[in-house]
Amino acid sequence: MPKIYEYLGIIIFFYSNEHEPVHVHGKYNEYEITAEFLIENGTIIEVRIRPEKGRKPLTGSKLNDFKSFISHYGERIVEKWVEYFVYHKEVEFERINKPLK
């Protein structure tokens, strides 16, 4: 389970055996949510936030923090997905403790 970011206590990660579409998980305590990236011609055209089966979904301010992070870091998340799953490279973990503006 490569962790790629921590944002205000939310762990952003991939499971090691992921599948398409490109997506990332966000976990805060026992809560988890998924963001799927729909990509066309190398450009993110839509991001779908959905609950993870069998898990309590993020809600309230933590859900808003996750959405804000995904909106701001979406392209970099997709790059890390490609690095890890296509090129089989390790991805760098980054911790961000200040709210995005």
Buried (B, 14 or more C-beta within 10 A) or exposed (E): EBBBBBBBEBBBBBEEEBEEEBBBBBBBEEBBBBBBBEBEEEEBEEBEBEBBEEBEBBEEEBBEBBBBBBEBBBEEBBEBBEBBBEEEEEBEBBEBEEEEE
